[in-house]
Each structure stands twice: as structure tokens, then as C-alpha cells.
Amino acid sequence: MDTELEVENLREQLDTWNYQYYVLDQPTVPDAEYDRCMRRLLQLEVSHPELVRPDSPTQRVGAVPLTQFHQISHEVPMLSLDNAFDAQDLRDFNRRLLERLGGAVEQLEYACEPKLDGIAVSLLYRDGQLQRGATRGDGTTGEDITLNVRTIPSIPLHLRGDGFPALLEVRGEVYIPTAGFEQLNTRAREQGDKTFVNPRNAAAGSLRQLDARITAQRSLEMCCYGVGLVNGGALPDHHDRVLDRLQEWGLRINAESGVVCGIDACDDYYEALAVRRESLPYDIDGIVFKVNDLALQQRLGFGSRAPRWAIARKFPAQEEMTRLLDVQFQVGRTGAITPVARLEPVFVGGVTVSNATLHNSDEIERLGVRFGDTVIVRRAGDVIPQVVSVVMERRPPDAHPISFPDRCPVCGSAVEREAGEATLRCMGGLVCAAQQKAAIKHFASRRALDIEGLGDKLVEQLVDEGLLENVADLYVLERERILGLERMGEKSADNLLLALEQSKRTTLPRFIFALGIREVGEATALSLARYFGSWETLSAAREEQLLEVDDVGPVVADHLVQFFDSPSSMGVVAALREAGVNWPDLELLPVEDLPLSGQTWVVTGKLQALGRNDAKRHLQALGAKVAGSVSARTNCVVAGPGAGSKLTRADELGVEVFDEQAFLALLADHGVTI
Ligand code: 9MJ
């Protein structure tokens, strides 16, 4: 083939694949094939330098770092957005617009878009060629970051198709998806570098690099949400159609964008996306509502710093500043000592937070946090609040370092760190009241022996009064002693005794789980019960046999063996059985006879009642293989809210899809209750 033609074909092919992958989110070729074409194109361009063009897919990274960024001025100012902090603010905004339009319209149509938390960027295309990329700066003057934006794969170096204006300025947000952010920080930690506080900072730091080769290594993306300067061509007369057009020309737009009628529907859109916020693959800090009709936008015009026709309804902030008052060391069920920050109460992520986890001693060291420091606290979704950084400028002169206790704060036993672990543990085992309480709470919990009426407070009281030391003591509690507890009535005491009596009849998986053996969760307990069938066989098993069980690795096997070898642990089990705790043995099923043996499942989206990992483990315990992507070999997909391309693919392939409720029902049919 003629070399020039081959080069042209390769470029067109690579551009198309890029478009399918980065803009449409629909990968079509394996990476290896893409790489092969890219290598071939590079090879041809090296041997025929006269064929190199600046918009070739090979030309994304400039070789020479800049010494400074040049300033550029925005011909059409890049304005920011007004904010609404609640539903009332949004209503006021809508009313102001309707009044301004003088009764000409009764109800406005709004384009709704997730508000990405990144860096606003302008891209200038002249005759379809990317000519310049710039930051927003102060809205009038920004910085020329052309070399940096050229490295972002979702930014086309030239527009696709035709019909675009001769001069087209596209605006949008450059951001780093959550996965890319985590990868970046993991790498930074491994190399002993400073980590980024949040994805927004990471995006800003990655984009404003004088050496574009560094930008190229960061997984930046761009989502377009509007246009600035347009000359020599016309665009559609509604915002949503402009975005559609941008997408046809090869620019990425947000797949969640939509159009609604009236302000009530804006509330609905906001609420629906707020629920899914955590499951989106990128950070958003609100929803942007824009009048969809561009003629109406023009009539409404601009205020001093923001367009009148748009507003951002912010989600409650996920990060706030507060003071660290104290650190307490909590002892968990397995003796793990967790430092918990006591904070000046602060409203963050929609609730008042006064405690946040500091994880372990490594984390305290990494943060460099001291008593009296002002810290940034983050609470996102249902995740427990975390201290993410220290505001060094606010450190008081008397801030003193936090030292980890060398004795257990509850029982005074020695504290040890196991090799390769970040966690320090109290070595007191079941002598430690904190571990006793946690073990009993776990044993009584709903998914273990489900002892109704034995709540956390009561467990604490019973241990503190010396009535309980271990779970076997539960079954020898005397009515009179229970009645002696503060605020304990006859009825409650009788109910507790009845619940204890009823809890004696259980199942083997629940019993194994209830023992609280380290790393043995519900799904592992189920696998063990299914594999061994009886407690006798299980507790006699040695490491090699344990390793045969799906879900059991060397660490779990080691914890199991330690438990079986511990006279005190086995003594408690014996006492429980003597007290009448019992279960039917399970029929032994060969692995190929498990209910979902031979099936491949995929779990996607955000599940409410159980995490995706739990869902996977339950499926594996039932014999299914759990895969990461949907293919013709997939039997079923479990899809929670926020499921994206995997669900689409499942629909295309006609794969059976379970929503969470149906999935829970299926698990229940197989004896797994959540
Ligand atoms: C963000 N940040 O996602 C706008 N934005 O529109 C969206 N920002 C915007 N629109 C006009 N989706 C000015 C800023």
C-alpha cells in the first residue's frame, strides 16, 4: 500500500477507536490491537518525517518542557456559576427567571448536568484543528496549557465529521476520575512523595505542569458543557442539542446530562443523582441547572460574575475544617487498636461529626497530626468520617505529638504489631474487657446468633458487672442476676432469657461466623460449613485441607488453625454446645453441585444492603465464578443503581439482570440472609 495512504488509514482508525473509547465509552478493540496500530504509525512517521502532522494521534506529548505558561485573554469571559444551597434557593432562582421573562413563559425547560469538581478549561478549534487550550484563570485572563491538553486522550486534536463553525471555542471541566486519583496517590505513597488531598487538587496539579510529559502520565479526562467564542458557523438553538453536536464532533459530554421541565423536576433530578453520587466514577459537588432555550438564555443575560440563566445546586460539603481535641484508642473485637479523633463538632456531608477515624499509627505519622491541630475532615456518603489532612498554617505553638500507647488502654496488656501489618493489637485476647464486649456483641448480632434484646448497651453492662466474660456465659445467666442490673424490668429480663433460649437452635454457617475468628466473615463461614459439613470435621482440619476451600487463603487458614489449637477458644465452643447450642450438620455437596456451579456472574452499580465485595463472596460461596466484565459467557448480572456500561452490555446480550431486591431474594432461597 502507498505509505501516505497507510498513514492516513492508521490515523483515521486510531481516531475512531479513541472516539469510541473516550467519548462514547464503548471500547471496540482489544488494547493489543490498538497498540499494534499505534506502533505501526509511529514507525512509519519515524521513517517518513514529512508525513508527520501535528494532529496525528502520535503527537500528543511535546518533548521540551516550558519555562513558564503564557497568558491568554478570553474573548468571551469564562464566568463562574451562582450557587444554590437548598431547594428553596433553587425555587427562588426559578421565580426570578420567570419574573424577568415577564410572564412570557409559564414553565422553563432546564438542562441538568452533574457539576464536576475539576478545572475549567477552554479549547479553541480553528477549522476543526485544536489550536489552543487555556485555563479559566480569573475568567478574563487564563494560562496557555495547549501542550498539556493535547496529552488528554478524550480531547480530540481535530474535530470529527463536518458542519462545525470555522472558529469554535469549547468549554468544559478537566478532572481526574476517582480510580485515577487513587492510583496516583498509591504511586506517590510507594515512592515516598507527597499525596494529593483530593481529586480536584490532583487534576489542577497534573494539568498545570510545565513538562507535559508529566501531564500525560495522569489519567485526566475532559467533559464539555458549553461553548464560548463561535464564528463562521451556527449551532443549534438549545443547550442540549449543542452538547449533542459537540459529541458528534468528537468531544466528550457527560452521560448523565438530561433535560427536565419545571423546577419540581429539577428537585427530582438532584435527589436522584445525590443518591448515586458515590457510585459515579468521578467527584461531583452539585448539579448545574441551565435554561435550555438559548434565545431565553440571551434574554436573561449575565450578572456581574455569573450567567443569570444557570445555577449550581451544591451538595452538602464533604470536607470541612475543625479542631482535633483529643485522640482515644479503641480496642476492637480482634484486639486491633484504632485511634479515633475527637473533634470539635462540625457539619459535614449532611451530618454533625464529632469523631473521625485515624486508622492506625502509620496514618497518624503520615498525616503528621498533633493535638490541637486544625484538620480537614471528610465524610462522603455512608463512609465513616476521616481526617484527611492537617492545616499547617493553623498549628498552635503548643501542639504536641500523639503517641501510641504501649499498653492496652482497656486491660493494660502488651501491645504488638504483627509483621507486615499497620495495626497494633492488644495481646490480652479474651482477658481484655473491650475484646470481650466486642466478641459478645458480634456473637449476638443479627447475622450471627441473632439474640434479640441483647443490645450493645446491655452487653457492656453485663461485662462491666462481671456477669459475662465470654459468649458461653450468656447461656448460664441467672434471672435474679439479670434483674439486679440497673433499669432492668422483669419483662425485659424474661424476654432476654427467651431470646437466649431460642438462639440455641442455629445453623452451622451462623455458628462459625458468630465465633468471630479473624478474617472469617459470613461468606467464608458458609464456604467452610458447606465444605466440611460438621463442626467436628472442620475443627479437625489442618491447613492443607482448609486451603482447599474456596475463599480460604493462607492468612484465613492460619487464623482458623490458631483458633482450633487454642484451648480457651475450644473450651468456649465446648461450653456453648454443653449449654445446648446446636445446629443440623450439612449434607456435603461436591463443589460442582453447588447451586450456582458453572455459572459466571457480574456485579455492578451500588448495592444498598450489602457491598459489592460481599455480593461477590456470597456468589462465590454458592459456586458461581464472578467476573469483572460482561461477555457472551456471562449468565447473570446483579445491577445496583449507577450501573453503567456493564448493564447496557448485559441488555444488548440479553443476559439476565437481577436488581438488588431480586438478588437478595435469590440469596435467601439459598439460605443466605443479609
Ligand atoms: C461543571 N463544573 O460541571 C458549568 N459545569 O456552565 C457545568 N460548569 C458551567 N457547567 C457555565 N456542568 C459556567 C460553568
Boltz pocket constraint, residues with backbone or C-beta under 6 A from the ligand:
constraints:
  - pocket:
      binder: B
      contacts: [[A, 79], [A, 80], [A, 81], [A, 113], [A, 114], [A, 115], [A, 116], [A, 117], [A, 118], [A, 173], [A, 225], [A, 226], [A, 288], [A, 310]]
      max_distance: 6.0
